[in-house]
Each structure stands twice: as C-alpha cells, then as structure tokens.
Amino acid sequence: MPGNSLAMAEIKTLFVTKLYRAELDEAQAPLAEIDATCRSLAEDDEAGQAWCYKHGYPGYTSYASLNDLPWRFPAIKKLVKVLDGHVAAFAKELELDLGRDKLKLDDIWVNVLPEGGVHTSHIHPRSVISGTYYVATPKGSSALKLEDPRLGLMMAAPPRKAKAAQEQRSFVYEAPQAGTVLLWESWLRHEVPINQADEERISVSFNYRWR
C-alpha cells in the first residue's frame, strides 16, 4: 500500500558543509591590542594603502603588502597559536586524513572595512581551511554571507521557502561579534555584504594549507 511505503521511506543527509564558530576571551586573544594593531596598520602601511587604491578595494587590507604579521606583532602571534588549536579541532571534526603532515598557517592579514564597503563573493583555492577572527563589529556591520556550494548546479530548481531550515537555504548569514572566530573549508564561497555601520568593521583573516 502507498501508505506503508511512505512509512518505510528513509532520508539521509549527505555531503555536509560545516561552519566552525568559537568565542575567544581576552586570555586567549588580547582583543584591545589586536584592535590597536589593525588600526595602526591601516594608518601606516603605505604599500597596503597603495594596493587598495589601485585595485579599488574599500578601506584597507594588508593582504598584498605584509606576510609576516605574527613576527611583527606579539598579539597576532598569540592569536595564531590559539587559531592553530581551533583549526586542528575543526580538521578532526571534518575527518580529514592528513597523514604525517599538518594544516599550517599559510597567510594572515588585516581587513578594515569602512561604512559602505563590501568584499565580493570569493573562495580561497590554495588552502584547506580559511577563517576570520573578528576584532570590531559595530552595530549595523555586515554578517558573513555563505553560499551553498551546489548553487551553480541547481539549473532548474525552484527557490527555497522563506522560512526554510538554515541547512536548506541557498545563503546563510552568520553574524559574528568581537572575539568570534569562524572557520570553514576554503572551497566554500563567501562574501561580506555592504557595511551599514557608521564605524569600521575590523577583522583578521587567514588561510591554512596542508603541508
């Protein structure tokens, strides 16, 4: 009977996309010191400023100008030590087979996004795990927008319902606070929508590679 066959149906969840979130306290990451470091870089890093101007990047990023932040700044060095542990825990949760190698920090950079600034949709193709530590998230600042990695393959699919469960949606918005660290697999497309806060949204982003 049709009723009996429906009762015996089974639905599995496959190909899960995970997002890791943790809140770091002052003992783990000196937030005020990191905040001051980021703001100082935005004022003093002329090479970074020039790159942002040339490429039309709103605000400031050290991505293309400085690759030794943990060596330059003790607060960033302390942050990286904490991030190493969280990345290792996330890799374990993902059941990654790393063999004798480890996931190691590849690069880390500062982002200072002013009012009206955006960071368009992108991935991090040379990495395994990417993430961001949030330094300043004033009221009205952007959440992180995450995109279903299958979206480009859904050629004839109807849209999801407005009140669909979070894991069923095409886009998910994760709103961090100062001290939050978010981790995701580097192939996950993400973006920072327009910053509607009057103040700057400040963060430290990073990539970990398998080596």
N, C-alpha and C positions, 0 to 999 in steps of 0.2 A: 504494500500500500504506500502511496506517496507520503503520508504522514510518518510512517515508520522509517522510510529512507531519509527524511529530513532529520529525524531524531538521531539517526546514526551518523550524520554528517560531521566532519571534523575540519576545523580551520586552524592552520598553523601560521605563526608569524615568522617570516623568512627575511634574510638579508637586512638585519637590523642596523640602523645608524645610531651611534651613541654620542651623547654630549656629556662631558665631564665638567662638573662645577664644584668649586671649593671656595670657602671664605677664609682668607689669611688674616691672622691677627698681627698686632704690632710686633710681637716677639718673633714671628716668622718673617715678616717683611716690614721694614720701617717706612710706613706709608708717607709720613711727612717729609722724610729725607728723599724718598724717591720722587715725590711731587716736586720738591725744590730742584732736584737734578733735572727732571724733564723740562721744567720751565727755564732753567738756566741754559740748557742745550738749545732750546728754541730761540733764545736771545743771542747766543754766542756762536753757534755753528754756522758760519758763513757759507761753507760748502753745501751744507744741507739746505740752507735758505735758497741758495742759487739754484739747486736742483729742483726744489719745489716750484720756484718761479718759472724756470724753463719748461717744466712739464705740466704746469697748470694745476699743481697739487694744492688744495686748500690748506691753509695752516702750515704745519711743519711736520716733517718726518726725518729721522736720522738714517732711514733705510739705505740710502745710496751714498752716505758720507762717512759713517763711522761703523766699524765692525768689531770694536774692542771695548764695548761698554762695561763688561764685568771687570776688565783690567783697569779701566779709568775710574770707576765709581764703586766703592765698597758696598753701598746699599744695593746696587744692581747685582754685584757678586753674591751677596747674601740671598737675594731673591732667586737667583739661578739655582743655588744649592737647594732651596725649597722646591722649586719647579722640577728639578731632577727627580725628586721623590714622587711627586704627583704624576709626572709623565710615566715613570716606571709602574705606578699603580694602575694607570689607565691602560698601558700596554698589556699588563697582566689580565685586566678585565676583558680586553679585546682578544685575548688568547693568541697574541702574535708569537710566532715561532722565530725568535731572534738568533737561535743557535748560540755561538760563543760571543757574538757581538752584542752591542748595546745601542739604545737610542741615545744619541748625544746632541747637545746643543749645537746647531749649525749657525744660526744668526739670531740676533735680538736687537730690536730697535724701538725708538720712542715715537709716539704719534700725538700731536696736539691739534685737535680739530676745532676750529672756531665756529661761531654761530653761522648757520647756512652751509657749512662744509659737509661733504659726503665722501665716502670711499666706495667706488663702484664694485659690482659683483666680480669675484675672482676666486681662484684656487691657488694652492702652493705646490706646484708639480714636482719639485725636487725633494720633498720632505715626506715624513711618515705621519708625524703628529705636529699640529700647529696649535697656537693658542694665544690668549691675551690676558694680561693682568691689568685690572682697571684701577687707575690712580685717582681720577676725578670724574664723577658722573653727576653733574648738577641737574637739577630738576628740568626736564624737557630734553635732556640729551638722548642720543639715539640708543636704542637697543641693538643688539646684533641680530641681523636677519639671516637665517639659514634656509637654504633651498633644498628641496627633495632632489637627490641626485638622479632620480629617474624621470624628472620632469620633461626633459627634452625628448624622451622616448614615448611620451603619452600623446601620440599624434591625434587620436580621435576620442580621447577621454573627456567626459563632462567635468565641470569644476566640482570641487568638494563642497559639501554643505557648509554654511557659515559657522555652524556650531559643531563641526566635525571634531572628533577627538584629536588631540595635539599630534599624535603619531600618524594620523591620517592626512594631515594638512600638507599642502604644497610648499608653504612657507611657515617657518616658526620664528617668533621674535623672542629672544632671551634678553631680559633686562638685567644688567649687572649693577652692582653698587661698588663704591670704592672699597678695594680689598678683595674683590671677586677675581678668581682665575677660572677661565673657561678653556677647555681642551677639546679638540675634535680631530678626526683624521683629515689629513691635508688635502684629500681629493674633494672634500665637502665644500661646495660653492657657498660663499657668504658675502655679505656687504654691510656697510654702515650707512643707513638712510640719513637724510638731512638732519643735521644737528639743530634742533629748535631751541636749545638753551641759550640764554644770554651770555653764559660763561663758556670757557673752553672745556671740551671733553678730552681727557688725557689718559693715555694707555701705553702699555709696553707690550709689544707683540713679539713672537718668537717662533722658530721652527726647530724641530728635532729630526735628525737623519739617522738612518741605520748604517752603522759603520764600526 
